[in-house]
Every structure is written in structure tokens, then in C-alpha cells.
Amino acid sequence: IIITSFIMLLFGLIDDWRELSISAKFLAQIVAASLLIFFGVKTQIVNIGNLANIIITFIWVLGITNSFNHLDVIDGLAAGTAIIVSLAFFTVSFINRDIETAILSLALAGAVLGFLIYNLPPAKVYMGNAGSHFLGFILAAIALVISYAPIERKIALFSPLLILGFPIFDTAFLIFVRLMKKNIPFKKSNDHLALRFLALGYSGKKTLLIMLIWSLFFSLCGVLVSQV
């Protein structure tokens, strides 16, 4: 996870320095995701076969990686969401006595918290594509290595979907709106949820608070579902 996330970080730095095309960005993400799968990090859904698990892993990793990139539209949102998600993964890992994943999740939360202090509105430091792609990728990877529940508790499979429910919903909403307007889903626009709140007259701080409360709600639901 650390090696492949670092590769994603390097591609993000290149993207910030000299903006890459959409196809180049996807190629970089596919390379990093392929290495992650090569190292053995992938979904372990029983009775669907290895190929199906690999395909689901690709969709998951690319989807979450880009969802965090889409979140980074107002100060503090991507970083704040990453902390909430990391702490949720830490909680599930700790409960299940998966100490290695718990340490990684907690370390990530602590690192991002140190950044968030300077990223809250008005921000003094910005995340860039390097930060948002890195966070999305590493959180997607952490979600894959956690053992949520025994095989007979299938409902626990929804836990990672809920913990990362806010960025997933935000991206799904964004794609839906762009398609309704007959725009390319990956083309930049002002249809993000956070930007819509700003357009309604909410301040940056109030918008951030609303978004983070929403993220916290999703993550708490995910932790609870893992214990059902």
C-alpha cells in the first residue's frame, strides 16, 4: 500500500507541475492499481472468482481516487473527509484486532490533521492533485485489506461503501448532473455539492461544516454496519 500510494503521489506531483490529460491521469491510476493488485491487495468476495474480484478492485480504486480529487473544491473538505474516513477504518480495524491496518489508518489521520490545520478556510496551504489523488488511493487500498466480518455476516460488505459513502455520493451526484446537462462527466464544472451550497449563500466555513457532518454520518453508519 505504501509503495503504490507513493507512486500515485509522484504522478500527482507531475500533474500539479504540468497538468496531465484525462487519459494520462487514468493511465497513471491504472498502473498504480495494477501494482496494488500484483502485491495481493484486492477484494476477497467469495463465489465470484478471481477475475471478477480484480475488475471490482480496479473500479473501486479508480472510483475512490477520483472521488477525493472531486472533493478538493473548497478549503479543508478533502482533508477533513480523509480524517473522518481514516478514523472510521481505524475503529473497525481496532475492533477486529487488525493492529497493522489500525496503525496505518491512525498514522494517516494524524498526518492529514497536521495538514488540515493550515488548510482550513482561509487556507494557507493547498492540497493539489498530488494530495487528493494520494489520499483517495491510499484510503481505497486500506478499505480493501480490512476484514470487516466473518463470511456469514454478508451485510458487513456494505461497511466500506458507507464509510466512504460521502465521497461516493458526491461523485455520483456530480456525474449525474453533468450527464443531465449533456456534459462530459470528467470535464470541470461548478456542479459540486459544496459549490452549490456556496452559491446558495452559505459561507465557506458553514459549507465545510455541513459537508463534514454528512461525511461523519456516513462513516458512523459504516462502522455500525460492520458490527451488525
NORUR-V351104 format. One record per residue. N is the residue number from 1. PHI is phi in radians with two decimals (* if undefined). Layout:
BEGIN
<<N,PHI> <N,PHI>>
END
This chain:
BEGIN
<<1,*> <2,-1.14> <3,-1.11> <4,-1.22> <5,-1.17> <6,-1.15> <7,-1.09> <8,-1.10> <9,-1.11> <10,-1.10> <11,-1.08> <12,-1.13> <13,-1.09> <14,-1.10> <15,-1.12> <16,-1.22> <17,-1.28> <18,-2.51> <19,-0.92> <20,-1.48> <21,-1.27> <22,-1.04> <23,-1.13> <24,-1.16> <25,-1.10> <26,-1.13> <27,-1.08> <28,-1.08> <29,-1.17> <30,-1.14> <31,-1.07> <32,-1.13> <33,-1.16> <34,-1.10> <35,-1.14> <36,-1.06> <37,-1.16> <38,-1.03> <39,-1.35> <40,1.74> <41,-1.62> <42,-2.78> <43,-1.13> <44,-2.13> <45,-1.31> <46,-1.32> <47,1.22> <48,-2.07> <49,1.56> <50,-1.18> <51,-1.07> <52,-1.10> <53,-1.12> <54,-1.15> <55,-1.08> <56,-1.08> <57,-1.09> <58,-1.02> <59,-1.07> <60,-1.10> <61,-1.12> <62,-1.15> <63,-1.14> <64,-1.20> <65,-1.01> <66,-1.31> <67,-1.15> <68,-1.26> <69,-1.13> <70,-1.22> <71,-1.21> <72,-1.39> <73,-1.99> <74,-2.32> <75,-1.01> <76,1.49> <77,-1.25> <78,-1.11> <79,-1.16> <80,-1.09> <81,-1.12> <82,-1.08> <83,-1.14> <84,-1.07> <85,-1.12> <86,-1.06> <87,-1.17> <88,-1.14> <89,-1.13> <90,-1.07> <91,-1.08> <92,-1.11> <93,-1.11> <94,-1.14> <95,-1.07> <96,-1.55> <97,1.06> <98,-1.65> <99,-1.17> <100,-1.06> <101,-1.19> <102,-1.08> <103,-1.12> <104,-1.08> <105,-1.14> <106,-1.21> <107,-1.10> <108,-1.11> <109,-1.06> <110,-1.14> <111,-1.11> <112,-1.21> <113,-1.07> <114,-1.07> <115,-1.35> <116,-1.06> <117,-0.93> <118,-1.73> <119,-1.85> <120,-1.16> <121,-1.17> <122,-1.38> <123,-1.22> <124,-1.76> <125,-2.27> <126,-2.02> <127,-1.37> <128,1.24> <129,-1.16> <130,-1.04> <131,-1.24> <132,-1.20> <133,-1.16> <134,-1.08> <135,-1.10> <136,-1.05> <137,-1.17> <138,-1.20> <139,-1.23> <140,-1.09> <141,-1.21> <142,-1.04> <143,-1.04> <144,-1.37> <145,-1.64> <146,-1.34> <147,-1.64> <148,-1.42> <149,-2.97> <150,-1.06> <151,-1.05> <152,-1.32> <153,-1.77> <154,-1.19> <155,-1.06> <156,-1.16> <157,-1.10> <158,-1.40> <159,-1.00> <160,-1.13> <161,-1.12> <162,-1.37> <163,-1.01> <164,-1.72> <165,-1.10> <166,-1.15> <167,-1.08> <168,-1.13> <169,-1.11> <170,-1.03> <171,-1.21> <172,-1.08> <173,-1.09> <174,-1.09> <175,-1.12> <176,-1.05> <177,-1.12> <178,-1.13> <179,-1.18> <180,-1.10> <181,-1.53> <182,1.06> <183,-1.82> <184,-1.20> <185,-1.00> <186,-1.67> <187,-1.49> <188,-1.10> <189,-2.74> <190,-1.74> <191,-1.62> <192,-1.06> <193,-0.98> <194,-1.07> <195,-1.20> <196,-1.20> <197,-1.12> <198,-1.09> <199,-1.17> <200,-1.37> <201,1.89> <202,-1.24> <203,-1.28> <204,-1.05> <205,-1.20> <206,-1.21> <207,-1.07> <208,-1.04> <209,-1.08> <210,-1.07> <211,-1.10> <212,-1.25> <213,-1.11> <214,-1.07> <215,-1.07> <216,-1.11> <217,-1.04> <218,-1.03> <219,-1.15> <220,-1.10> <221,-1.06> <222,-1.10> <223,-1.13> <224,-1.12> <225,-1.09> <226,-1.14> <227,-1.85> <228,-1.22>>
END
